[in-house]
Amino acid sequence: MSTPIPTDPIIDNALRYTFNTTEYAALHTKAPAILRKRAISPQSYQDVVQDKDDFHPAAVRAALRVFVATGSGLTLWDIVREGLLSRGKPKQSRTKTSILKSPNLRLALSLSTILYLHRILYRFFFRLRLRLLSEKAKSLRLRHPELSRLLTSRLIPANLETSS
């Protein structure tokens, strides 16, 4: 019987940015027995990941999912469009493009980047608004009333219901 490999911080971070605890537990139960013996248990994975702030890894996971889903969806659409929708028409020879110049990759990357930046900026402005509404920031609000009105406005995306 082999013993589990001691956890490596790089592998822990890679797993944390790829799977959350429930996904890891589901993958661990469906993995082959030899991999289950060598991988860390779901409970120890939860212990490693649980004490850390999960917002940034969750944002990266969401962006990765959008990237994979968009890329595979666009590739599938290309296959369907070329194979099924072009029946009876002469096939045009496709020129090979570099993967970096592929429109599917660029669109998937841009959508996932937009999602990631939206989540990060939303959290930034939410926290900024919270701090500006606190008592410690009263002097800043008095010194810069226009800026504080702008950043604590109900029209900005990071709106709190408890503010007045």
C-alpha positions in Angstrom: 0.0 0.0 0.0 1.5 3.4 -1.0 1.3 6.4 1.2 -0.1 9.7 0.0 2.3 12.2 -1.3 3.0 15.1 1.0 1.3 18.3 -0.1 3.3 20.7 -2.2 2.3 24.4 -2.0 2.5 24.8 -5.8 0.2 21.8 -6.4 -2.1 23.0 -3.6 -2.5 26.4 -5.3 -3.0 24.9 -8.7 -5.7 22.6 -7.3 -7.3 25.5 -5.4 -7.5 27.6 -8.5 -8.9 24.7 -10.6 -11.4 22.9 -8.3 -13.4 23.9 -5.2 -13.8 21.4 -2.4 -17.0 19.8 -3.6 -15.6 19.4 -7.2 -12.5 17.9 -5.8 -14.5 15.4 -3.6 -16.5 14.4 -6.7 -13.4 13.9 -8.8 -11.7 12.0 -6.0 -14.5 9.5 -5.7 -14.7 8.9 -9.5 -10.9 8.6 -10.0 -9.2 5.3 -10.5 -8.1 3.5 -7.3 -4.4 4.1 -8.0 -4.9 7.8 -8.3 -7.1 7.9 -5.2 -4.4 6.3 -3.1 -1.7 8.8 -4.2 -3.9 11.9 -4.1 -4.8 13.7 -0.9 -8.1 12.9 0.6 -11.0 15.4 0.2 -11.0 16.1 3.9 -7.3 17.1 3.9 -7.8 19.1 0.7 -10.6 20.9 2.4 -8.3 21.6 5.4 -5.6 23.0 3.1 -8.0 25.2 1.2 -10.6 26.2 3.8 -8.6 28.8 5.8 -7.8 30.9 2.7 -10.0 33.6 1.1 -11.7 31.9 -1.8 -12.8 34.9 -3.9 -9.8 35.2 -6.2 -9.6 31.4 -6.9 -13.4 31.4 -7.5 -13.1 34.2 -10.0 -10.3 32.4 -11.8 -12.3 29.2 -11.8 -15.3 31.0 -13.3 -13.2 32.6 -16.0 -11.6 29.2 -16.8 -15.0 27.7 -17.2 -16.2 30.4 -19.5 -12.9 30.0 -21.5 -13.3 26.3 -21.9 -17.1 26.4 -22.6 -16.8 29.2 -25.1 -13.8 27.7 -26.9 -15.3 24.2 -27.1 -18.7 25.7 -28.2 -17.2 27.7 -30.9 -15.1 24.8 -32.1 -18.2 22.6 -32.1 -20.1 25.3 -34.1 -17.3 25.3 -36.7 -17.5 21.6 -37.1 -21.3 21.7 -37.4 -21.2 24.6 -39.8 -18.5 23.0 -42.0 -19.9 19.5 -41.9 -23.7 19.6 -41.8 -24.6 23.0 -43.0 -22.4 23.0 -46.1 -23.7 19.8 -47.6 -23.9 20.0 -51.4 -21.6 23.0 -51.6 -18.0 22.6 -52.7 -15.7 22.6 -49.7 -13.3 25.5 -49.5 -9.8 24.7 -48.4 -9.1 26.2 -45.0 -5.8 27.8 -44.4 -4.1 26.8 -41.3 -3.9 29.6 -38.8 -1.7 29.7 -35.7 -3.5 28.9 -32.5 -2.7 32.3 -31.2 -4.4 33.9 -34.2 -7.4 31.7 -34.0 -10.7 33.7 -33.7 -12.2 31.0 -31.4 -9.3 31.3 -28.9 -9.3 35.1 -29.0 -13.1 35.3 -28.4 -13.0 32.7 -25.6 -10.0 34.5 -24.0 -11.6 37.9 -24.3 -14.9 36.7 -22.7 -13.2 35.0 -19.8 -11.0 38.1 -19.3 -14.0 40.3 -19.2 -15.7 38.1 -16.7 -12.6 37.9 -14.5 -12.1 41.7 -14.6 -15.8 42.3 -13.8 -15.6 40.1 -10.7 -12.4 41.7 -9.5 -13.5 45.3 -10.1 -16.9 44.7 -8.6 -15.4 43.4 -5.4 -12.9 46.3 -5.4 -15.6 48.9 -5.7 -17.8 47.1 -3.2 -15.1 47.1 -0.6 -14.1 50.7 -1.4 -17.7 51.8 -0.8 -17.9 49.9 2.5 -14.7 51.6 3.7 -15.9 55.1 2.5 -19.2 54.6 4.4 -17.4 53.7 7.7 -16.8 56.1 10.5 -13.0 56.1 10.0 -13.4 57.7 6.5 -15.6 60.6 7.7 -12.7 63.1 7.4 -12.0 61.9 3.8 -15.7 62.3 3.0 -15.7 65.8 4.4 -12.5 66.8 2.5 -13.6 65.4 -0.8 -17.4 65.5 -0.9 -17.8 65.1 -4.7 -15.6 62.1 -4.8 -17.3 60.5 -1.9 -20.7 61.2 -3.4 -19.6 59.6 -6.6 -18.1 56.5 -5.0 -21.0 56.0 -2.5 -23.8 56.6 -5.0 -26.6 54.2 -5.3 -26.0 54.1 -9.1 -22.6 52.4 -8.9 -22.7 48.6 -9.2 -21.4 47.8 -5.7 -24.5 49.0 -4.0 -25.4 48.2 -0.4 -28.9 48.1 0.9 -27.9 49.2 4.4 -26.5 52.6 3.4 -28.5 55.8 3.6 
